[in-house]
Amino acid sequence: MFSLAGTRVEGRGTWLKVTGSAGLTYHASTSVDDGVFAQFFSAYDHAFVLPNEKEGPAGFAECLALNDGGGYNRLCRRYGPFREFIVVVRDAVGTIVGGLNFITFPLDDPDAGRFSLSLNLNYIFVLPAYRRRGVLKTMMSELPILALAFFGHTNPGDLDLPPDCAASQPPPTLYTFIEQNDPYRMTEQDYRLDTQATGLDQLARIALWARQGARIVDFAYVQPALTADQEPDHNLVYAVLGARGSTLHPSLLRQHLERFFAISVLKGRDLAANAEARQQLARLAELATNGARIALLEIADIAKLPKPGAAHGPGAPSTLRHALSLV
C-alpha cells in the first residue's frame, strides 16, 4: 500500500481505489479486464459526441495493454516509466458521477532542476445529473495527489519519493495538459452538436477551464489521428494547468508530447511515421535549440473575445490563440 501525505491507495491486481477528502471515491484501473472499464466506457460513450475526439473500446484496450508486458518494456526503455489509467468517480453513496482517463510520467524539467510529473488528461467528464454541483472542481483539485498516488503505487521506486514526501520535501511539480475544442476552428455543425450534448457553449467551456487555472499553450497543436479510420484533429487548442511561470520550456513540452503521442494516441506505433507528430516534435526541438520559450496565454475576460462563427472579415480571428492576441 502506497502512502503520500496521508493518501492511501487500496489495490488488488490492476484495480486501485482512493477516497478523496471531499467525499468522492476514485476507482481506477490499468486494464480492461477487471470490471472498471465497462462502467467507465458506458458513461464515457454518452459524454463525448464528436467522432474525431472519441476512442472506441478497442482503442482503449490497445492502449491499456501497453501498461504491462512486452509492450510496456519496449516503450519504457524508450521513454521511461509511465502509466495510463481509466477512473470511475463515485459519490459518498456509491453512485457514479463522472470519470477520467489520463496518462502520467516523470520528465526532466529544465526549469525545476529535477524531475516533474506530467499528465495528459485525455478525458474528464461529469454525468449530466451531477453537473453544476462542483464535481468537476473537486475532481481537478484532487487530481494532482491522485496522479502521484496512483503512479507511485503502480511504479514503486520510479519517483524516488520518501514514504511521506510532504514531511521532508514538496512533491514534484505536476503539469496537467488538456485538449480543448478551439471555438474558432470548429465547424458550425460540430460546434452546435457538442454544445447541445454538453449544455455548455464552447467559449463558456474555455472560461470554465480558465477558472480551474488552465492557460492556453501558444503552440500550433494538432492531435494525430486516433485510428486509421479517423482524421487528425486540427480543431483543438492545447492548455496546461500547474505551470508556475508564464512560459514553458519547449523541451519539456516536447518530452510530454512525445510520450502522449507515442502511447495514448498512436498506441506504441512509430512516431516518425506520423506526419503530425513528427512535425510538431521537430518544431519544438528547433525552438529549444534557438533558446525560445512558449508563452502561456491567460484568459482574463471571455466576454472580450470575438464571437465564434461571426462573419470572417479582414482580421477576424482564425484560432483561439489569435483571438487572445487581439484583446
N, C-alpha and C positions, 0 to 999 in steps of 0.2 A: 504494500500500500504506500502510495506517494503522498507526501505532505508538503505543502507550500504555504507558509504563513497561515496555518490553520485549515487550509483547504484539503479535504480528504477525497481521494478517488477510490471508489469501490470498483472492483473489476473481476471478471472471470472470462477467460478466453479473449475474444475480441470486443466484449461488451464492457462499457465503463459507465459510471454514474457519479455525478457531482450535484450536490444540493447547494444552491446559491443562498446568499444572505437575505434576499428579498422574497424567498418562498418558491422560486422556480427551481425545478429539478431537470437536469440535463442528462438524458440517456444517449450515449454516443456509441458508435461502432466504427471499426476499420474494415468491416466485411459486409457482404450482402446476405450472409448465411445464418445470422443469429436472431432474426426477427425484428431488429430495429429498422432495417432498411425498408421493409414492407410498409411499416407505419409511416416512416419518413416520406416515401415516394407517393403514397396516396394523398398526403396533404400537399406536398410539393407540386404535384401534377395539376392541381387546381389553382395554384398561386401564380404560375408563370404561363403566359399565353403566346408570346412571340416565338415563332419556330426557330430562329437562329440563336435564341438565348437558352433553349432547353436541352437538357440531356435526357435520353431515354434510359430505361432500366439497363440495357446492355452497356451503354456508355459508363454509367455509374459502376457496374460490375467490373468492367475492364480497368477502370481507374483504381477502384478499391483493391483489386487483385495485386496491384503494384506495391501495396503495403507490406508484402511478405514474399518469401521465396526468392527464386532466381531473378525475377523482375526487380524486386527491391534491391537485391545485392548489386545488380548491374547499375541501377540508377544511383544508388548510394555511393558507389565508387566514383561516379562521375560528378555528382552534385552534393554529396554529403547527406546526412540523415534528414528524413522528412517523415511526416505522417499526414494522411488525409482522413478526415472524419465526416461522418454524417451524424446529425444530432437531432433527436426529438425532444422538444421542450414541453414540460408539463407544469400545471399549476399545483397549488397545495393539495387539491383533492384528486390529482392524478389525471386531469383532463388535458389532452394535447392542445396547446395554444399556438405552437409555431415550430419552426425548425431551422437548422443551419447546416451548411456544408462548407468546410474550409480545409485548406492545406496549409501547413506551417512547417518552418525550417529555420535553423540558425544561419546567419550571414555574417561575413566580415564587414563591420560597419566602419568605413573610413573616418567618419566624424566622431564616433564614440571611442575609438581606440580599443575596442573589444567587440565581441560578438553581440549582435542583436537578434531578436526573434522576429521573423517576418511571416505574415499571414495573408493569404488571399482568401477573402470572404466570397466564395463563389456564389453562394445563395443564402439569403436570410429572408424569412417570411413570418408573418403573423396571420393566423386564420381570421377571416372576416369578423366573426362574432367577438373577437378579443382585441380588435384594433381600437386605437384612441383610448387605451387604458394604461399606457405607459409600459406595455410589454416590450416593445422594441427598444425603448430607452434602457430598460433593465437588462435585456439581453446584451446590448452593446456595452453597458458599464461593466458587466461581468465577464465579457469575452476575453480580455487580457489574462486574467487569472485562470480562466477556464482553459485557454490555449496552453499556457505554461504548465498547468497541472496535467492535462491530457498528454502533452508531448513528453513531459518528464516521466510519466507513468509508462508510456509505450517505448520510450527511448532512454532507459536508465543510463546515466553517465554521460550522455551526449551534451547536456547543458552544463555539466560540472558544477551544479549548484549544491551548497550545503543543505542539510536536512530542512532547515527553515531559513531560506535565504533572506527574508526580511529582517531577521535578527542580526545579521552580520554585514550585509551589503544590499543595496537596492537591486531589485530584479532587473534583467536586461530590458532595454527599450523594446517595445513591441510596435512594429509598423503594421497597420491593417490596411490593405489595399482592397478597393472595391471597384467594380464596373458599374456605371450608371448609364441609363439611356441619355443620349445627348438630344435635348428637345429640338435643337436647330437642325439636326441631321435626320431625324426620324421622318418616315413618310407620313402623310396625313392619315392613312389607314392604320398604321402601327400606333401612331400617337393616340388615335381615338380608341382603338381596341384595348391597349394597355391601360389607358385612363379609365375606361368603362369597367375593366376587370378588377382594378385595384381601388377605384373610387378616389383616386388622387391624381391631380394634374401633374404633368411631367416637371414643370418648373417648381411646383409645390413640393415634389419629392426631392428635388435638388436642395431646396431650402430646408426640408426636414433633416437631410443628412448633414447639411452645414451646421444645424443646431447641435448635432451629435459631435461636431468637431472636424468634419471632413473638409479637406481642401482639394481643389482641382489641381491635378498634376499637369503642368503646362508642357505636354508631350503628345505628339500625334499618335494616339493609341489605336490599334486595331486588334480585335480578337481573331486569331486564326480559326478556321472552320473546325467545329467540334467533331464532325464526322465527314466522310466522303460525300454524303448526300446533302450537306449543308454548305452555306457560303460563309466566307469571312465576314465578320460584323464590323462595318465601318461607322456604325451609328451609335458608338459608345464614347464615353469620356471616362478617364481613369481618375480616381480620387484616393486620398490617403488620410488615415487618422493616426495619431500618435507621434508624428514627426515634430521635433522640438524646435526647429528653425523655420525660416521662411523659404528655404530651398532644400532640394535633395541632391546628394552626390550621384552623378549618373552611373557610377559603378555599382552603387547599392541597388538602384532600380534595375540595372542590367542583370545583376545576380538574381534578383527576385523574379523578373520576367522569364529568365532562362529556365528556372525551376518550375514556375507556374505553367508556362507554355509546354515544356517537355513532359510534365507529369499529368497535370489536371486536364489540359486541353488536348495535347497530342497523344496521350496515353503511352508514353515511352518511345514514340516514333522519333525519327531523326529530325532534329531542329533545322539542320542545314538544308533539308529537302523542302522546307516550308517557306515560301517567299515572304509572307507577312512576318513570321518570327525572325527570319534571317535579317530582313531589312531593319527592323526595329532594334535588334541587338547590335547590329553594325553601327547604327546611328548613335546609340548610347556609348559604344566603345569610342567612337570618334569624339563625342562630347567630353568624355573623361580624358582622352589624350590631349585635348585642347584646353583643359582646365576649366571647362564651363560648369555651370550649375543649372539645375532645373527648378524653375520657380514653382511655388505652391500658391495658387490663386485663391484669395479669400472671397466669400460671398457675403457681403455685409448687408445688402438690402435687395432681395429678389425682385421687389416691386420696381426697381430702377432698370431692370433688364428689358430689352425689347420683347414684345410678344412673339413667340414662335408661330410660324405659319402666316405672318403678315406678308404683304407684297414685297418681293425681293427687288428693291430698287438699288441704286448705287450706294455702296457702303453698308448694306444690310448684313447682319451677322450670319455667317455660314456655319459656325460652330459655337458651342458654349464658351470655349476659350476665347474666341473672337468677341463674343458679346461682352464678356467680362472686361476685355481691354477697352471697350467703348464707354464704360461708366466709371 
